[in-house]
Amino acid sequence: MRQANIYIDHQALQYNLNRVRQLAPAAEIVSMVKANAYGHGISESLPALSSTDAFGVACLEEALQIRELGYKHPITLVEGVFSEDEMYVAVRHQLEVVVHHWQQLEWLQQHKQPYIAKGLKVWVKLNSGMNRLGFRFQDIIDIIHALQADGFNCVLTMHFANADVRDHPLNQQQINEFLQVKASCEPILASCCNSAALFQWPELHFDFVRPGIMLYGASPFADQSVTALDLKPVMTFSAAIIALNTVQAGESIGYGSTFTATQDMEIAIVSIGYGDGYPRTFFSQNYVSIQNQPCRVIGRVSMDMIAVEVTGLNVTAGTSVELWGKNRLVDDVAMANGTIGYELLCRLSSRPVRQQQLITDQ
Ligand SMILES: Cc1ncc(COP(=O)(O)O)c(C=O)c1O
């Protein structure tokens, strides 16, 4: 059987969740598990997150998957519902909605009675400068007052556009608008922190924090490693060597013959490729980790295979290769490929087998 595996380290996931508790002890934690728990797998990851206060997902289908697995936690649909029919299903399954445009408010009103009777909170989104979703400053106070008068329990929410860049001028504008709306709508619950904001602004944790990437042990910052943030990588993406070749000086390797050996080299062929979600970027120099040694990826990444230089290493067919994990951080692979850890994790294909595993530190 082809060895292409994704191991989910439950101890690491719990460690990172505890890190959130340490950093935001007074807030409830809405663990963001959208996009299949950032590529880690909902069913493989949720057992380690069961002590969270709530989950956050992008759509009804993701929420229903969690309910089908038997989790009774509050779940927030962070983009709300996409039609009135979905509102009915949301209430039935005890799902909390974000409202960010007028039509969603109408749909909410149509389901007002059961929504309130089930004790569901409604998350009202402020567009404070991100300009993706949310009501404008000049509208939202009236909207919240009307919802409160109707008996809804509201959470004022927003999302930072630049939480990873502390001194970005938009941050202060977003914070000011949020605080002004909050002050005009008291008493009201509030939530504005994703992973980066949670680190940056302890004074803005309020009632709910919404960590995503930090739970999975990747960094929300380009200039701070997970080690510096005291987080542990959760995913190990690994494959195995399936062939070994000696390539002579002057011979090329792989599609397009983009790499020509200048001296004799030992090459391992590893059964992983872009069909699994390993990045194929033209300008990048990728490395994998074999026996804790960084090894260069040579030539083009194919759909199912990569070539890796293993000159001087004692490897055989079957030797395990870490594409990313505890030795080769996903953030470093992302940086080398001009992207972010979030993207590499989320775009893994369904081909590698996801497994829960307790991996002890090496
Ligand atoms: C509304 C909202 N809150 C929180 C998060 C979590 O962000 P992060 O993964 O950066 O912690 C996201 C992710 O995109 C989001 O859309």
The ligand as a MOL file (V3000), in Angstrom:
LIG
                    3D

  0  0  0     0  0            999 V3000
M  V30 BEGIN CTAB
M  V30 COUNTS 16 16 0 0 0
M  V30 BEGIN ATOM
M  V30 1 C -14.3150 34.9890 11.4550 0
M  V30 2 C -13.0600 34.2370 11.7550 0
M  V30 3 N -12.6450 34.1530 13.0190 0
M  V30 4 C -11.5160 33.4780 13.3420 0
M  V30 5 C -10.7430 32.8720 12.3810 0
M  V30 6 C -9.4860 32.1520 12.7760 0
M  V30 7 O -8.3660 32.7890 12.2560 0
M  V30 8 P -6.8910 32.2190 12.5460 0
M  V30 9 O -6.8320 30.9030 11.8860 0
M  V30 10 O -6.0010 33.2200 11.9270 0
M  V30 11 O -6.7730 32.1300 14.0310 0
M  V30 12 C -11.1390 32.9560 11.0450 0
M  V30 13 C -10.3110 32.3510 10.0020 0
M  V30 14 O -10.2240 32.7290 8.8810 0
M  V30 15 C -12.3340 33.6590 10.7200 0
M  V30 16 O -12.7550 33.7540 9.4560 0
M  V30 END ATOM
M  V30 BEGIN BOND
M  V30 1 1 1 2
M  V30 2 1 2 3
M  V30 3 2 2 15
M  V30 4 2 3 4
M  V30 5 1 4 5
M  V30 6 1 5 6
M  V30 7 2 5 12
M  V30 8 1 6 7
M  V30 9 1 7 8
M  V30 10 2 8 9
M  V30 11 1 8 10
M  V30 12 1 8 11
M  V30 13 1 12 13
M  V30 14 1 12 15
M  V30 15 2 13 14
M  V30 16 1 15 16
M  V30 END BOND
M  V30 END CTAB
M  END
